[in-house]
Amino acid sequence: MPSRHISPRSFDEILSELGDDPAIPDPHGIRKTERPKTTSEDNQKAQRGHFNIESLKDSCAFIQVKKLGSFLVVGGLLLGGIILLFLAYESMNSNSQVLVEESRKQISELRKEFSLLRNEIQNDQDELYEAIELIEVSIHSLKENRVVQRAIAKPQPLSYESELRRWRYLGTAQMGLAQQAFFQTGKNNMALEKGALTLGDWRLTQITNESVTLTHPQGKTITLKPFKAE
């Protein structure tokens, strides 16, 4: 016959159902006779057992619902977090695109301003170079003009030139084949023929009624007109 494993609790319940053994003496009356269990108690126990099973089922269902609710809450939180991250990413992406567009516009405007500034600087340089060239030409012209003016304004007078300019032409006369001119030198009267030397290298080269011409070998001439007494 196979061995059976009986728990202590089951063994106690079996002993309580069997009752006390009459073969064992009880001189002090410690044993107590138990009342036979009625069917009503059995029914209550059965109802309690059924209630406990139903309660257990309800508890299991509640736990499962609670777990399912927790799972749904966690899932909702994860889904919400994912949505928030997606929205934040989209917002950051759109903001970055806006920043890129604004940066491109600013760079384009800076390039235009730099180009305008460079053109202005180039124009200013060209104008400055032109002004410098004009100043250099003006300085060179002034130098040349000063040299020419000095040469013209300060000619070296020839010998006897100032003295001859003080002579007075009195008139002309024909003496045979020779034509003569009469002068008042300031000291005395003098008659000279055409081609004769006067003072120094000055020579009488032309005689007319209106004027006489004195010529120097260097090419300079003096013209004297007739003197009219008041």
C-alpha positions in Angstrom: 0.0 0.0 0.0 1.6 3.4 -1.0 2.5 5.9 1.7 0.5 9.0 2.1 1.7 12.4 3.1 -0.7 14.0 5.6 -0.1 17.6 6.9 -0.3 18.2 10.7 -3.4 20.4 10.2 -5.2 17.6 8.3 -4.1 15.1 10.9 -5.6 17.3 13.7 -8.8 17.7 11.8 -9.0 14.0 11.3 -8.4 13.4 15.1 -11.0 16.0 16.0 -13.6 14.3 13.8 -12.8 10.9 15.3 -13.1 12.1 18.9 -11.4 10.9 22.0 -10.2 7.3 22.3 -12.2 5.6 25.1 -9.4 3.2 25.7 -7.3 6.0 27.2 -8.4 6.8 30.7 -9.4 10.3 31.7 -9.5 10.4 35.6 -9.6 14.1 36.0 -12.2 14.8 33.3 -10.0 16.9 31.1 -11.6 15.6 27.9 -14.6 17.4 26.7 -17.2 15.8 24.6 -17.7 17.8 21.5 -21.1 18.4 20.1 -21.9 16.8 16.9 -21.6 19.1 14.1 -24.9 20.1 12.5 -25.6 20.4 8.9 -26.1 24.2 9.4 -22.5 24.6 10.4 -21.4 22.6 7.4 -23.5 24.8 5.2 -21.9 27.9 6.7 -18.5 26.5 6.2 -19.3 25.7 2.6 -20.7 29.2 2.1 -17.6 30.6 3.7 -15.4 28.5 1.5 -17.4 29.6 -1.5 -17.2 33.2 -0.4 -13.4 32.9 0.1 -13.0 31.5 -3.4 -15.1 34.3 -4.9 -13.2 36.8 -2.9 -10.0 35.3 -4.0 -11.2 35.4 -7.6 -12.3 39.0 -7.2 -8.9 39.9 -5.6 -7.1 38.3 -8.5 -9.2 40.1 -11.0 -8.6 43.4 -9.2 -4.9 42.8 -9.1 -4.9 42.0 -12.8 -7.0 45.1 -13.5 -4.6 47.2 -11.4 -1.6 45.8 -13.2 -3.3 46.4 -16.5 -4.1 50.0 -15.4 -0.5 50.6 -14.3 0.7 49.2 -17.7 -1.7 51.5 -19.5 -0.6 54.5 -17.4 3.1 53.7 -18.1 2.4 53.2 -21.8 0.4 56.5 -21.9 3.3 58.3 -20.2 5.8 56.7 -22.6 3.6 57.6 -25.6 3.2 61.2 -24.2 6.9 61.5 -23.7 7.5 60.3 -27.3 5.0 62.8 -28.6 6.6 65.6 -26.6 10.1 64.6 -27.8 8.8 64.6 -31.4 7.1 68.0 -31.0 10.3 69.4 -29.4 12.4 68.0 -32.2 10.1 69.4 -34.9 10.1 72.8 -33.0 13.9 72.8 -32.8 14.2 71.8 -36.5 11.8 74.5 -37.6 13.7 77.0 -35.3 17.0 75.9 -36.8 15.7 76.4 -40.3 14.5 79.9 -39.4 17.8 80.7 -37.9 19.6 79.4 -41.0 17.4 81.5 -43.3 17.9 84.6 -41.2 21.7 83.9 -41.2 21.7 83.6 -45.0 19.8 86.9 -45.3 22.2 88.7 -43.0 25.2 87.3 -44.8 23.7 88.4 -48.2 23.0 91.9 -46.8 26.6 92.1 -45.4 28.0 91.0 -48.8 26.0 93.8 -50.5 27.1 96.4 -48.0 30.7 95.2 -48.3 30.5 95.4 -52.1 29.1 98.9 -51.9 31.8 99.9 -49.4 34.5 98.5 -51.6 33.2 100.4 -54.7 33.0 103.6 -52.7 36.6 103.1 -51.5 37.7 102.3 -55.1 36.0 105.5 -56.3 37.6 107.5 -53.5 41.0 106.1 -54.4 40.5 107.0 -58.1 39.4 110.5 -57.2 42.4 110.9 -54.9 44.8 109.7 -57.5 43.3 112.1 -60.1 43.6 114.9 -57.6 47.2 114.0 -56.9 48.0 113.9 -60.6 46.3 117.3 -61.0 48.3 118.7 -58.1 51.6 117.3 -59.6 50.8 118.8 -63.0 49.9 122.1 -61.5 53.1 122.2 -59.4 55.1 121.3 -62.6 53.3 124.0 -64.5 53.9 126.5 -61.8 57.6 125.7 -61.8 57.8 126.1 -65.5 55.8 129.3 -65.5 58.0 130.8 -62.8 61.1 129.9 -64.8 59.6 131.5 -67.9 58.3 134.5 -66.1 61.7 135.1 -64.5 63.4 134.8 -67.9 60.9 137.3 -69.4 60.5 139.7 -66.5 64.2 140.0 -65.8 66.1 140.2 -69.1 69.6 141.3 -69.0 69.9 144.8 -70.5 72.4 145.3 -73.3 75.1 147.9 -73.2 74.0 151.4 -74.1 70.4 150.3 -74.5 69.0 152.6 -71.8 71.0 155.5 -73.1 69.8 155.0 -76.7 66.2 154.9 -75.6 66.6 158.4 -74.3 67.6 159.8 -77.7 65.2 161.9 -79.6 64.6 161.4 -83.3 64.4 164.8 -85.0 63.9 163.8 -88.6 65.6 162.6 -91.8 67.2 164.2 -94.8 68.6 163.0 -98.1 72.2 164.1 -98.6 73.1 163.1 -102.2 73.0 159.3 -102.3 73.1 159.0 -98.5 70.1 159.2 -96.2 70.7 160.7 -92.8 68.8 160.8 -89.5 69.1 163.6 -86.9 69.1 162.9 -83.2 69.2 164.8 -79.9 71.4 162.7 -77.6 70.8 164.9 -74.5 74.3 166.3 -74.8 74.4 167.5 -78.5 72.8 167.0 -81.9 74.1 164.2 -84.1 73.5 163.2 -87.7 74.0 159.5 -88.7 73.7 157.8 -92.0 71.9 154.6 -92.6 74.0 151.6 -91.6 76.3 153.6 -89.3 77.2 152.5 -85.8 75.7 154.6 -82.9 76.9 153.4 -79.5 78.7 150.2 -78.9 77.4 147.5 -81.3 74.1 149.3 -82.0 73.7 150.1 -85.7 71.2 152.4 -87.5 69.4 149.9 -89.9 66.3 151.7 -91.0 65.3 155.3 -91.5 61.8 156.6 -92.4 59.9 159.8 -91.8 57.8 158.0 -89.1 60.6 156.2 -87.2 64.2 154.9 -87.1 65.3 151.4 -86.1 68.5 150.6 -84.1 69.6 146.9 -84.2 72.0 145.0 -82.0 73.9 141.9 -83.2 72.1 139.7 -80.6 68.8 140.4 -82.4 67.3 143.1 -80.2 66.0 146.3 -81.8 65.0 149.8 -80.6 62.5 151.9 -82.4 62.5 155.8 -82.0 59.7 158.0 -83.4 60.0 161.7 -84.4 60.1 164.1 -81.5 57.5 166.8 -81.6 58.1 170.0 -79.6 55.1 171.4 -77.7 
